[in-house]
Every structure is written in C-alpha cells, then in structure tokens.
Amino acid sequence: MLRRLLFLLACLALQAAPTAQAAPDAALVRQLADDDNSRKVEAIRQLTQTADPDSARILKAMADDSLYLAGDKVLIIDGDQAFDAATGQPVKAPESPDSLTINNRIRGELANALAALKLFDPDRALRLESATKLQSKADPEMAPLLARALEKESDAEIKAMLTLAHAQASLGSPDPLVRLAAVKALSETTSPTVRSLLLPLTQKETEADDRVRYKAIAVVKHMEQRLGFAELLGRIFSGLSLGSILLLAALGLAITYGVMGVINMAHGELLMIGAYSAYAMQSFFRAVLPDYLDWYLAAAVPVAFFTAAAVGVVMERTVIRWLYGRTLETLLATWGLSLVLIQAARVLFGAQNVEVANPSWMSGGIELLPNLVLPWNRIIIVGFALFVLFLVWVLMNRTRLGMFVRAVTQNRAMAGCVGVPTARIDTLAFALGAGIAGLGGVALSQISNVGPDMGQGYIVDSFMVVVVGGVGQLAGAVWAALGLGIFSKLLEGWSGAVVAKITVLVAIIVFIQKRPQGIFALKGRFVE
C-alpha cells in the first residue's frame, strides 16, 4: 500500500513539474546560413512556427546582422562575446567569422516573422502592434501560427485583428472549405486591401471550387457597394470643405459688391495676405516662442483680419472711392492693384511657395470607415467658416453698423438722406470684407500652398458664389458656396476636374439666365 502511494505521488510530481523547452533544431539554425535564399526563407518560416523565445532570439540577431557562420556552427556575436545560436551557450569568439548574406527578400521575411512572434508577447501594446502589421501581410504559411495566437488571445480588439489576419492567410489553403470559411469571415470588412485579395477568387481560372467563387463574387459586390458609399461620403465632405473656403472668400466680396457695387479683382490677393500673415506668425513663434508653436494659428487669426482690413482701407481710400458708379474702371483699377500686391508679396517673401505647417492639434483625422478618413484640418476649417459666418450674421443683423450697411445696400440715396454716413460705411464695409478675406486666407494656408499667386484661383469662384447666391445676401452666399463645392467634387469624381469645371460654369450661366437676381433677391422698393 505504501509503495503504491509513493508511486502515485511521483506521477503527480512529474505532471506538476514544468516541461523543459527544447532548443531549436541545430540543422534548422544552420540552414539560415545556406547560400540558397529559398532555403533561408524556409528555415525562417519553420523557426517562426515554433513561436518560442529562442527562435525569436535567433531571428532578431539575424535581422540585426549579429548572426555569423564559424565552420559548421552558427553563432551570435555581440561585441567580444559569442554564443551558440542553437543552444545559447557561450563559446569562444572566432577570429574571422563569416557574416550572413541578407538581401531585401530575407529582411522582409525576418520583419514578418518577428512581427508574428510578438503575438505571444505578454505586453499588450506589442501584440496590438504586431496584429496591426499582420492584417495586410498575412501569408498562408502563417495560418497555423495565427490560429495558435488566436486561441491564446483574450483581448477583444487584438482578437478581431487576428481573426481578420487568419482569414486572409487561410485564403491560400488547399482545402476549399477553409477558403470558404475565410471568405465568409472577410465579408464583414470594407478594406480595399481585402477586396484585392478576394478579386482573384472571383475568376474560374484561379478558383475552381464553385462555392468559394460564388461566395467571393457576392462578398466583393457587397464590399464595392460599401466602398462606393464611403467614397461618396468622402466627396461630400471634400465638397463641404471646399465650400467653406469659398464661403470665407465670398463673404467679404458679397458685402463690398453689395454695398458699393465694386468688382474687386484684388479680392483674391486679400486671401493671399491672410495666408502670408499665418506664415509670418509661424516664423515669429518659431524664432521667439518655440514652446508655443502650436498656438501660432490662433494668433494669426486676428493678425490676418486686421492686416487685410488695413490693406482694404488703403485700397478704398486711395483708389476705389474715386471710381464709384464706374464699374469697368473699378474692375481695371482693382486688377492693377492685384498685380501690385502680387509683386509686393514676391519682394517680401520671394517668388517660391512657403511652408505653413499644421499645428499638432490639427494633424491626423477621424476614421469613419476603412477607406474614409476625415482630416482634422478640414473639419476645423468647416467649423471655423461656420463661426465666422455666425459673427458676420450678428454684425449685420444685431449692430448699428450692420443696419447701416443693409440700408446702403438696399437704397444708397435714401440712406444718405436720413443721415447715414455713406462714405464712412463704404470704408468700413470694404475693411470688413477685406478682413473676412484675410480669415479665409488663414484657413486656406492649412490645406493649400502659400504663394504670391494663390488668390488667382479663387477670385472667379468667389464672384460665382456672390452672383448665384444673390448680391448682398449672406444666406445666398452660404447656399451657393456649399452647393458649388459639393457639386464640383461630385462631378470631379465622375468626370474629372476639367469637365467638372466646365459643367459648373455652364450650369451657372443657365441659372443666371433663368434667375438673374440669384437664389435670394433683395427685397425693397428700390434697388440700385
């Protein structure tokens, strides 16, 4: 009885003792130094399948060019110390070991292998990083390793990534049922990479099994529908972003054109002044306040407004005020002023474009779908445009200056008869319109190149917004700017930029012929 009890205790002790981990196969490690790259790749993949720390140590040394061949042994040499790669035991450092030849193909295999081995690391961050990389680089040979990692993984986010990676790796399986299960697993994603992986399975030449092929065709069609929807949302958002820039550019023009009837061809250069104000503030913060560089954009907003407004006052006082009522002369005079401002920018800042970097809080974006990322800089520009629009609405509808501007816009002669200082209102309105254009330049500097000629591309679009929306009408400017922006981007996605531009111009011409007063016409007994 005592002998039987001792035997049972010994069995239990053997079961409870930790199992010693076998060292990597020495022949497999020696194969890493083979002259044939295909055999090297085979050895790397076999070592990866073991998923043990010794294999990771050997492959890491190979990737770091610390793996050498001395006779028939593969050694890891670190400074003056040398270790047997297979056993990890220290050995005498050889005098002239041969380094292993590693090309780009081998380095790529090593990178994938090390990423796969990190799936078994206790650190969640490393496992997440590895799973993210393997989502688009999962080879069929990795399927067993990914299956093992999937069984051990408990984190929900990493497990979802591993499920996707395992499904991609299983597409190369010789078993049709495994491929069918992989296609079903991949049907839940809209990644363009996954779509390209499934496309070969829709052809009879590359996929003989009808079940797998029909399922792949259905999944690809459904995926294309979702990708198309995401692309449509992206175009609409790009149109809103473009419409926000057009709105900021056209708001000031709507005020000046509505109050004074001046066709200001230099309005685009006021945008340029605002953009260069942002560049100047960025340079100032880099030189004087480098710790607060991310806040240069906030400082550039008032600087751009008042700088552009000051230039607008000088333009109105020196040239434009003597040409009221003479539309053709104001067009030619302001075109000349635009040339003067362009040359002034070239003298001050040079003829080449300058760099205006996004602050860190405007970098990155929001990923709504795998192929739809909304950049933070464009989201903030849309919000900034709405904020400026709100301020202009308050100014025009809730202040004495706004009441005077609306009065002069509707009936200049009657407004002057009742005591409105029309000459002063002209100056203030022009300064306000120029300042708003400067704000538009600040926004434009965050998504476009800043150069002396940058305003030329927006003057025509700004006038189109004003004319389509209705002279002096803020609501019309909003609808026209956003409508033109979205319409242009939708057409660009279908027909290209050139055809889209021509189509928009033709549509505007037809619209103006049918409704020359714009979307919202001024209401009153007399309009000049």
C-alpha positions as CSV (number, residue, x, y, z in Angstrom):
1,M,0.0,0.0,0.0
2,L,2.8,2.4,0.9
3,R,4.7,1.6,-2.3
4,R,1.5,2.3,-4.4
5,L,1.1,5.6,-2.6
6,L,4.7,6.7,-3.3
7,F,4.3,5.7,-7.0
8,L,1.2,7.9,-7.3
9,L,2.9,10.8,-5.6
10,A,5.8,10.5,-8.0
11,C,3.5,10.6,-11.0
12,L,1.8,13.7,-9.7
13,A,5.1,15.4,-9.2
14,L,6.2,14.6,-12.7
15,Q,2.9,16.0,-14.1
16,A,3.2,19.2,-12.0
17,A,6.9,19.8,-12.9
18,P,7.4,22.4,-15.8
19,T,8.3,20.9,-19.1
20,A,11.7,21.9,-20.3
21,Q,11.6,23.7,-23.6
22,A,13.6,22.0,-26.4
23,A,16.3,24.1,-28.1
24,P,15.8,24.9,-31.8
25,D,17.0,22.3,-34.2
26,A,20.7,22.8,-34.9
27,A,20.3,21.7,-38.5
28,L,17.4,24.2,-39.0
29,V,19.6,27.0,-37.5
30,R,22.5,26.0,-39.8
31,Q,20.1,26.3,-42.7
32,L,19.8,30.1,-42.0
33,A,23.4,30.3,-43.4
34,D,22.6,28.4,-46.6
35,D,23.7,30.0,-49.9
36,D,20.2,29.4,-51.3
37,N,17.8,32.2,-50.3
38,S,14.8,29.9,-50.7
39,R,16.2,27.6,-48.0
40,K,16.9,30.5,-45.8
41,V,13.2,31.6,-46.1
42,E,12.1,28.1,-45.4
43,A,14.2,28.0,-42.2
44,I,12.9,31.4,-41.1
45,R,9.3,30.2,-41.5
46,Q,9.9,26.9,-39.7
47,L,11.5,28.7,-36.8
48,T,8.6,31.2,-36.7
49,Q,6.1,28.3,-36.4
50,T,7.8,27.2,-33.1
51,A,6.9,30.5,-31.5
52,D,9.4,30.1,-28.7
53,P,11.8,32.7,-27.3
54,D,14.9,31.0,-28.6
55,S,13.6,31.2,-32.2
56,A,12.8,34.9,-31.6
57,R,16.3,35.5,-30.2
58,I,17.9,33.9,-33.3
59,L,15.8,35.7,-35.8
60,K,16.3,39.0,-34.0
61,A,20.1,38.5,-34.2
62,M,19.8,37.7,-37.9
63,A,17.8,40.9,-38.5
64,D,20.4,42.9,-36.5
65,D,23.3,41.4,-38.6
66,S,24.7,39.7,-35.4
67,L,24.4,36.2,-36.8
68,Y,27.7,34.7,-38.1
69,L,29.0,31.4,-39.5
70,A,32.1,29.8,-38.0
71,G,32.8,26.5,-39.5
72,D,29.7,24.4,-39.2
73,K,28.2,26.4,-36.3
74,V,26.0,29.5,-36.4
75,L,27.0,32.0,-33.8
76,I,25.5,35.1,-32.3
77,I,28.3,37.6,-31.7
78,D,27.7,40.6,-29.5
79,G,30.9,42.7,-29.1
80,D,33.5,40.4,-27.6
81,Q,31.1,37.7,-26.6
82,A,29.9,34.8,-28.8
83,F,27.1,32.4,-28.2
84,D,26.0,29.2,-30.0
85,A,22.8,30.3,-31.8
86,A,21.1,26.9,-31.4
87,T,21.8,26.3,-27.7
88,G,22.5,29.8,-26.4
89,Q,25.7,28.6,-24.7
90,P,28.7,30.9,-24.6
91,V,31.6,29.9,-26.9
92,K,35.0,31.2,-27.7
93,A,34.8,34.1,-30.2
94,P,36.3,33.1,-33.5
95,E,38.9,35.2,-35.2
96,S,37.3,35.7,-38.6
97,P,33.7,34.6,-38.7
98,D,31.7,34.9,-41.9
99,S,28.7,37.2,-41.9
100,L,25.5,36.0,-43.4
101,T,24.3,37.5,-46.7
102,I,20.9,39.1,-46.3
103,N,19.0,40.7,-49.2
104,N,15.7,42.6,-49.2
105,R,13.7,39.5,-49.6
106,I,15.2,37.9,-46.4
107,R,14.8,41.1,-44.5
108,G,11.2,41.2,-45.4
109,E,10.7,37.7,-44.2
110,L,12.5,38.5,-41.0
111,A,10.3,41.5,-40.4
112,N,7.1,39.5,-40.8
113,A,8.5,36.6,-38.7
114,L,9.4,38.9,-35.8
115,A,6.0,40.7,-36.0
116,A,4.3,37.3,-35.9
117,L,6.4,36.2,-32.8
118,K,5.3,39.3,-31.0
119,L,1.8,38.0,-31.0
120,F,2.8,35.8,-28.0
121,D,4.4,38.6,-26.0
122,P,2.8,39.4,-22.6
123,D,2.9,43.1,-23.5
124,R,-0.5,44.1,-25.0
125,A,1.0,47.1,-26.9
126,L,3.5,44.8,-28.7
127,R,0.7,42.3,-29.5
128,L,-1.5,45.1,-30.8
129,E,1.3,46.5,-33.0
130,S,2.0,43.0,-34.4
131,A,-1.6,42.3,-35.1
132,T,-2.0,45.6,-36.9
133,K,1.0,44.9,-39.2
134,L,-0.1,41.3,-40.0
135,Q,-3.6,42.4,-41.1
136,S,-2.2,43.2,-44.5
137,K,0.8,40.8,-44.6
138,A,-0.6,37.5,-43.5
139,D,0.9,34.7,-45.7
140,P,-0.7,31.2,-46.0
141,E,2.3,29.8,-44.1
142,M,1.3,31.9,-41.1
143,A,-2.2,30.5,-40.8
144,P,-1.2,27.8,-38.1
145,L,0.7,30.4,-36.1
146,L,-2.1,32.9,-36.2
147,A,-4.6,30.1,-35.2
148,R,-2.4,29.4,-32.1
149,A,-2.2,33.1,-31.3
150,L,-6.0,33.4,-31.7
151,E,-6.6,30.6,-29.2
152,K,-4.5,32.3,-26.6
153,E,-5.6,35.9,-27.2
154,S,-8.1,37.3,-24.7
155,D,-8.1,41.0,-25.7
156,A,-11.2,41.7,-27.9
157,E,-9.5,44.3,-30.1
158,I,-6.5,42.2,-30.9
159,K,-8.6,39.1,-31.3
160,A,-10.7,40.9,-34.0
161,M,-7.5,41.8,-35.9
162,L,-6.1,38.3,-35.6
163,T,-9.4,36.9,-36.9
164,L,-9.1,39.1,-40.0
165,A,-5.4,38.2,-40.4
166,H,-6.1,34.5,-40.0
167,A,-8.9,34.7,-42.6
168,Q,-6.6,36.4,-45.1
169,A,-3.9,33.8,-44.5
170,S,-6.4,30.9,-45.0
171,L,-7.3,32.1,-48.5
172,G,-4.3,30.2,-49.8
173,S,-5.3,26.9,-48.2
174,P,-5.7,23.9,-50.5
175,D,-8.9,23.0,-48.7
176,P,-12.0,24.6,-50.3
177,L,-13.9,24.5,-47.0
178,V,-11.1,26.5,-45.3
179,R,-11.1,29.0,-48.1
180,L,-14.9,29.3,-48.0
181,A,-14.8,30.0,-44.2
182,A,-12.1,32.6,-44.8
183,V,-14.2,34.4,-47.5
184,K,-17.2,34.4,-45.1
185,A,-15.0,35.9,-42.3
186,L,-13.7,38.6,-44.6
187,S,-17.2,39.6,-45.7
188,E,-17.5,41.9,-42.6
189,T,-14.8,44.3,-43.7
190,T,-14.6,47.0,-46.3
191,S,-10.9,47.3,-46.5
192,P,-9.6,47.9,-50.1
193,T,-6.8,45.5,-49.4
194,V,-9.2,42.7,-48.6
195,R,-11.1,43.4,-51.7
196,S,-7.9,43.0,-53.8
197,L,-7.3,39.7,-52.1
198,L,-10.8,38.4,-52.9
199,L,-10.8,39.5,-56.5
200,P,-8.7,36.6,-57.8
201,L,-11.2,34.1,-56.2
202,T,-13.9,35.5,-58.4
203,Q,-12.3,34.1,-61.5
204,K,-12.7,30.5,-62.5
205,E,-9.1,30.3,-63.7
206,T,-7.8,30.9,-60.1
207,E,-10.6,29.4,-58.1
208,A,-12.0,26.1,-59.2
209,D,-14.5,25.5,-56.4
210,D,-17.9,26.9,-57.3
211,R,-19.0,27.5,-53.7
212,V,-15.9,29.6,-52.9
213,R,-16.1,31.5,-56.2
214,Y,-19.8,32.4,-55.9
215,K,-19.4,33.5,-52.3
216,A,-16.3,35.6,-53.2
217,I,-18.3,37.3,-56.0
218,A,-21.2,38.1,-53.6
219,V,-18.8,39.4,-51.0
220,V,-16.9,41.6,-53.5
221,K,-20.1,43.1,-54.8
222,H,-21.3,43.9,-51.4
223,M,-17.9,45.3,-50.5
224,E,-17.9,47.5,-53.6
225,Q,-21.2,48.9,-52.6
226,R,-20.0,49.9,-49.1
227,L,-16.7,51.3,-50.5
228,G,-18.7,53.3,-53.0
229,F,-20.9,54.7,-50.2
230,A,-17.8,55.6,-48.2
231,E,-16.3,57.3,-51.3
232,L,-19.5,59.3,-51.8
233,L,-19.4,60.5,-48.2
234,G,-15.7,61.4,-48.7
235,R,-16.6,63.5,-51.8
236,I,-19.4,65.2,-50.0
237,F,-17.1,66.1,-47.1
238,S,-14.5,67.4,-49.6
239,G,-17.2,69.5,-51.1
240,L,-18.2,70.9,-47.7
241,S,-14.5,71.7,-47.1
242,L,-14.2,73.5,-50.5
243,G,-17.5,75.2,-49.9
244,S,-16.2,76.5,-46.6
245,I,-13.2,78.1,-48.3
246,L,-15.4,79.6,-51.0
247,L,-17.7,80.9,-48.3
248,L,-14.9,82.7,-46.4
249,A,-13.6,84.1,-49.7
250,A,-17.1,85.2,-50.9
251,L,-18.5,86.6,-47.7
252,G,-16.4,89.8,-47.8
253,L,-16.9,90.1,-51.6
254,A,-20.7,89.8,-51.0
255,I,-20.5,92.7,-48.6
256,T,-18.3,95.0,-50.7
257,Y,-20.1,94.2,-54.0
258,G,-23.5,94.6,-52.4
259,V,-22.7,97.9,-50.7
260,M,-20.6,99.7,-53.3
261,G,-21.1,97.7,-56.5
262,V,-17.3,97.4,-56.9
263,I,-16.0,94.4,-58.8
264,N,-12.9,93.9,-56.7
265,M,-10.4,91.8,-58.8
266,A,-7.9,92.2,-55.9
267,H,-10.1,90.2,-53.5
268,G,-8.0,87.0,-54.1
269,E,-4.9,88.9,-53.1
270,L,-6.6,89.7,-49.8
271,L,-6.8,86.0,-49.3
272,M,-3.1,85.8,-50.0
273,I,-2.4,88.5,-47.4
274,G,-4.2,86.4,-44.8
275,A,-2.2,83.3,-45.7
276,Y,1.1,85.2,-45.5
277,S,0.0,86.5,-42.1
278,A,-0.2,82.9,-40.9
279,Y,3.2,82.3,-42.3
280,A,4.6,85.4,-40.6
281,M,3.2,84.4,-37.2
282,Q,4.5,80.8,-37.6
283,S,8.0,82.2,-38.3
284,F,7.7,84.6,-35.3
285,F,6.6,81.8,-32.9
286,R,9.4,79.5,-34.2
287,A,12.0,82.2,-33.5
288,V,10.7,83.8,-30.3
289,L,8.2,81.3,-28.7
290,P,9.2,77.8,-29.9
291,D,7.5,76.1,-26.9
292,Y,4.1,77.6,-28.0
293,L,4.4,77.0,-31.7
294,D,1.1,75.1,-31.8
295,W,-0.7,78.3,-31.0
296,Y,0.7,80.4,-33.8
297,L,-2.6,79.8,-35.8
298,A,-4.7,81.3,-33.0
299,A,-2.5,84.3,-33.0
300,A,-2.6,84.5,-36.8
301,V,-6.4,84.9,-36.9
302,P,-6.6,88.5,-35.6
303,V,-3.3,89.5,-37.3
304,A,-4.7,88.3,-40.7
305,F,-8.0,90.1,-40.1
306,F,-6.6,93.5,-39.2
307,T,-3.8,93.3,-41.8
308,A,-6.1,92.5,-44.6
309,A,-8.6,95.1,-43.3
310,A,-5.9,97.8,-43.2
311,V,-4.9,97.0,-46.8
312,G,-8.5,97.2,-47.8
313,V,-8.9,100.6,-46.2
314,V,-5.8,101.9,-48.1
315,M,-7.2,100.5,-51.4
316,E,-10.6,102.1,-50.8
317,R,-9.3,105.5,-49.6
318,T,-6.7,105.9,-52.4
319,V,-8.2,104.3,-55.5
320,I,-11.7,102.8,-55.2
321,R,-13.6,105.7,-53.6
322,W,-12.9,107.9,-56.7
323,L,-14.4,105.3,-59.1
324,Y,-17.9,104.6,-57.5
325,G,-20.5,104.1,-60.2
326,R,-17.9,103.3,-62.9
327,T,-17.9,99.5,-62.9
328,L,-15.5,99.0,-65.8
329,E,-13.0,101.4,-64.3
330,T,-13.1,99.7,-60.9
331,L,-12.6,96.3,-62.5
332,L,-9.4,97.6,-64.3
333,A,-8.2,99.5,-61.3
334,T,-8.5,96.6,-58.8
335,W,-6.9,94.3,-61.4
336,G,-3.9,96.6,-61.3
337,L,-4.0,96.6,-57.5
338,S,-3.9,92.8,-57.6
339,L,-0.7,92.9,-59.7
340,V,0.8,95.4,-57.3
341,L,0.0,93.2,-54.3
342,I,1.4,90.1,-56.0
343,Q,4.7,91.8,-56.8
344,A,4.8,93.1,-53.2
345,A,4.5,89.6,-51.9
346,R,7.2,88.4,-54.2
347,V,9.5,91.1,-53.0
348,L,8.8,90.5,-49.3
349,F,8.6,86.7,-49.2
350,G,10.1,85.5,-52.5
351,A,8.5,84.1,-55.7
352,Q,8.5,80.5,-54.4
353,N,5.8,79.0,-52.2
354,V,6.4,79.0,-48.5
355,E,5.6,76.2,-46.0
356,V,2.8,76.7,-43.4
357,A,2.6,73.6,-41.3
358,N,-0.5,72.4,-39.5
359,P,-0.3,72.6,-35.7
360,S,-0.2,69.2,-33.9
361,W,-3.8,69.5,-32.8
362,M,-4.9,69.8,-36.5
363,S,-2.9,66.7,-37.6
364,G,-4.5,63.3,-38.1
365,G,-8.2,62.6,-38.6
366,I,-11.2,60.6,-37.7
367,E,-11.6,57.2,-39.4
368,L,-15.2,56.6,-40.0
369,L,-14.7,53.7,-42.4
370,P,-11.6,51.8,-43.6
371,N,-11.4,54.0,-46.7
372,L,-12.9,57.2,-45.2
373,V,-10.8,59.4,-43.0
374,L,-11.9,62.9,-42.2
375,P,-8.8,65.1,-41.7
376,W,-8.8,67.3,-38.6
377,N,-7.6,70.3,-40.5
378,R,-10.6,70.3,-42.9
379,I,-13.0,69.6,-40.0
380,I,-11.7,72.6,-38.1
381,I,-11.9,74.7,-41.3
382,V,-15.5,73.9,-41.7
383,G,-16.2,74.8,-38.1
384,F,-14.2,78.0,-38.4
385,A,-16.2,79.0,-41.5
386,L,-19.4,78.5,-39.6
387,F,-18.1,80.5,-36.7
388,V,-17.1,83.4,-39.0
389,L,-20.5,83.2,-40.7
390,F,-22.2,83.5,-37.3
391,L,-20.2,86.5,-36.3
392,V,-20.9,88.2,-39.7
393,W,-24.6,87.5,-39.2
394,V,-24.6,89.0,-35.7
395,L,-22.7,92.1,-37.1
396,M,-25.1,92.5,-40.0
397,N,-28.4,91.9,-38.1
398,R,-27.7,92.9,-34.5
399,T,-25.5,96.0,-34.7
400,R,-25.8,99.6,-35.8
401,L,-23.1,99.2,-38.4
402,G,-24.9,96.2,-39.9
403,M,-28.1,98.2,-40.1
404,F,-26.3,101.0,-41.9
405,V,-24.7,98.5,-44.3
406,R,-28.0,96.9,-45.1
407,A,-29.6,100.4,-45.6
408,V,-26.8,101.5,-48.1
409,T,-27.0,98.1,-49.9
410,Q,-30.8,98.5,-50.4
411,N,-31.0,102.2,-51.2
412,R,-27.9,104.4,-51.0
413,A,-29.6,107.7,-51.9
414,M,-32.4,107.3,-49.3
415,A,-29.9,106.1,-46.6
416,G,-27.8,109.3,-47.2
417,C,-30.9,111.5,-47.0
418,V,-31.7,110.1,-43.5
419,G,-28.2,110.8,-42.2
420,V,-26.3,107.6,-42.8
421,P,-22.6,108.5,-43.4
422,T,-22.4,106.5,-46.7
423,A,-18.7,107.4,-47.3
424,R,-17.7,106.1,-43.9
425,I,-19.9,103.0,-44.3
426,D,-18.2,102.3,-47.6
427,T,-14.8,102.4,-46.0
428,L,-15.9,100.2,-43.0
429,A,-17.7,97.7,-45.3
430,F,-14.6,97.4,-47.5
431,A,-12.4,96.9,-44.5
432,L,-14.8,94.3,-43.1
433,G,-14.9,92.4,-46.4
434,A,-11.1,92.6,-46.7
435,G,-10.7,91.3,-43.2
436,I,-13.0,88.3,-43.8
437,A,-11.0,87.5,-46.9
438,G,-7.9,87.5,-44.7
439,L,-9.5,85.0,-42.4
440,G,-10.2,82.9,-45.5
441,G,-6.5,83.1,-46.3
442,V,-5.6,81.7,-42.9
443,A,-7.9,78.7,-43.4
444,L,-6.6,78.2,-46.9
445,S,-3.0,78.2,-45.7
446,Q,-3.7,74.9,-43.8
447,I,-4.7,72.9,-46.9
448,S,-3.0,74.6,-49.8
449,N,0.3,76.1,-50.9
450,V,1.0,79.6,-49.9
451,G,2.5,81.7,-52.7
452,P,2.1,85.1,-54.4
453,D,-0.4,83.8,-57.0
454,M,-2.6,81.7,-54.7
455,G,-5.5,84.1,-54.7
456,Q,-5.9,84.0,-58.5
457,G,-7.5,80.6,-58.4
458,Y,-10.4,81.7,-56.1
459,I,-11.5,85.1,-57.4
460,V,-13.6,83.7,-60.2
461,D,-15.2,81.1,-57.9
462,S,-15.9,83.9,-55.3
463,F,-17.7,86.0,-57.8
464,M,-19.8,83.0,-58.9
465,V,-20.8,82.4,-55.3
466,V,-21.9,86.0,-54.9
467,V,-23.8,86.2,-58.2
468,V,-25.5,82.8,-57.7
469,G,-26.4,83.5,-54.1
470,G,-27.7,87.0,-54.7
471,V,-26.0,90.3,-54.2
472,G,-25.6,91.3,-50.5
473,Q,-27.3,88.1,-49.3
474,L,-25.5,86.1,-46.6
475,A,-27.9,83.2,-46.8
476,G,-27.5,83.1,-50.6
477,A,-23.7,83.1,-50.2
478,V,-23.9,80.1,-47.8
479,W,-26.1,78.0,-50.1
480,A,-24.2,78.9,-53.2
481,A,-20.7,78.2,-51.7
482,L,-21.7,74.9,-50.2
483,G,-23.7,73.9,-53.3
484,L,-20.9,74.8,-55.7
485,G,-18.3,73.0,-53.5
486,I,-20.3,69.7,-53.2
487,F,-21.5,69.8,-56.8
488,S,-17.9,70.3,-58.1
489,K,-16.4,67.5,-56.0
490,L,-19.2,65.1,-57.0
491,L,-18.6,65.9,-60.7
492,E,-14.8,65.6,-60.3
493,G,-15.3,62.0,-59.0
494,W,-17.3,61.0,-62.0
495,S,-15.9,63.0,-64.9
496,G,-12.6,64.6,-63.9
497,A,-11.6,68.1,-62.8
498,V,-11.7,69.8,-66.2
499,V,-15.1,68.5,-67.3
500,A,-16.5,69.3,-63.8
501,K,-15.3,72.9,-64.0
502,I,-16.8,73.3,-67.5
503,T,-20.1,71.8,-66.4
504,V,-20.3,74.0,-63.3
505,L,-19.7,77.1,-65.4
506,V,-22.4,76.1,-67.9
507,A,-24.9,75.4,-65.1
508,I,-24.2,78.8,-63.6
509,I,-24.7,80.5,-66.9
510,V,-28.1,78.7,-67.4
511,F,-29.1,79.5,-63.8
512,I,-28.3,83.3,-64.1
513,Q,-30.3,83.4,-67.4
514,K,-33.3,82.0,-65.6
515,R,-32.9,83.8,-62.3
516,P,-30.6,86.9,-62.7
517,Q,-31.3,88.0,-59.2
518,G,-29.7,84.9,-57.7
519,I,-31.1,82.4,-55.2
520,F,-32.2,85.1,-52.8
521,A,-33.1,88.5,-54.3
522,L,-33.0,91.7,-52.3
523,K,-36.4,92.9,-51.1
524,G,-37.3,96.6,-51.3
525,R,-39.0,99.3,-53.2
526,F,-35.8,100.5,-54.9
527,V,-32.5,98.8,-55.6
528,E,-29.6,100.4,-57.4
